[in-house]
Amino acid sequence: MPTIGVAVAIPEPWATELQDYRTSVGDTTAAMIPTHITLVPPTDVDDGLAEIEEHLEAASQGIRAFPVHLRGTGTFRPVSPVVFVTLVEGISQCEQLADAVRRGPLAVELEFPYHPHVTVAHHLDDGPLDRAFDELADFECRFQVDGFHLYVHDPELGWQPTREFPLQPAEDDQPTNQ
C-alpha cells in the first residue's frame, strides 16, 4: 500500500536554501522531504494511483496559477513542535487548491485545520525550534505557483515527485483577442 502526498514544490533557489537550513538545525528528516506547501498530508492509499492521478488532473483544470509570497516565521507550538515560514500571499489560493484535491479518492480527514506553510523545523527540542524561528524571521521570497505534484514515499529515498499537475494560466497570462 503506497503512501502518497500532494504538495506545491518550492522553487529554486529557495527550496535548497530552506532544506539546507532545516538540516542545519538538526531536523534529520529534511534530506528526505523536498521543500513544499502541503495540500494532502501523507496518506496510505490502495494501489489505485491511476484513479488518484485522474482526480488530480481534473482538480488542476479548475484552478488558476497564483503568486505566493513567503515572509517571516510562525509556529504551531505548543500544539505541535513545528516552526515554519509563513505565507503572506497565496493563502486563500492554497486553501482552494487543497480543497479541490482533497475530494473523491483523496477525501482525507485532517488531524489539524489546514494552514498553508513551509516547515523549516519539526520534532526538535525547543532550542533548535527557537533558533529556526529567530534566524528565519527575515526570510522572504516570491514565486508563481503554476502546478502541484503527487509524491510517493520511498522508504530509502524519501518523498519522490512522480507527476506534476499544471494549473490553468493566471488571468493576466491569458491571450487577448485583438
Steps between C-alpha positions, in 0.01 A plus 500: 500500500678818387513817709442813296489873555402794282688827526613821336876480449701805606716607204875551499702658642273515804423126510865409557558797733213400728578127483866566587390724786265231630789253500729752675269525802507124543180395323623166368183444296579800276720308256206275409236773470504749211413855608127545444157630598285198588163458331432136602702367795661154494219259417501124453311408184396182329693424185267730303755767403343528154168606657681750722689643202174537305345680796801735535496571127133601522565712811783686329269602215287716726778702668701790360870561564558743785778692678640398837692731728684335790616725782596448862440209734222346705456201725237246597642468852383397755257283300770362267882549503519673161653826377410615152537780249169679460302585191401865482354464149344192342328370814146493362618354168685220683186437705289479183753271333522276808121482514485403131754218535368368834183360343403169343777243549696753710221604736716466810425597856752761618651478848518882520324778308673574166754781529733542198862540606857382429644291784860587595533312831297205626509271805801674656571628850406857585856633444523413130134598448566841659814537287308428178221738602751782564749439220242478222287790626632715214468231231306617195435381145235521230413253227219392269322171570439347158427147618524242776649152537396152602770352725545134589698405807795266446639358827861546381478817290225690679231697323531477122301719259336266250286737297437872465153641441508841329247762601314716252679819395445799728238742371764757409681229297198442275542596134290794394287507187585807300 
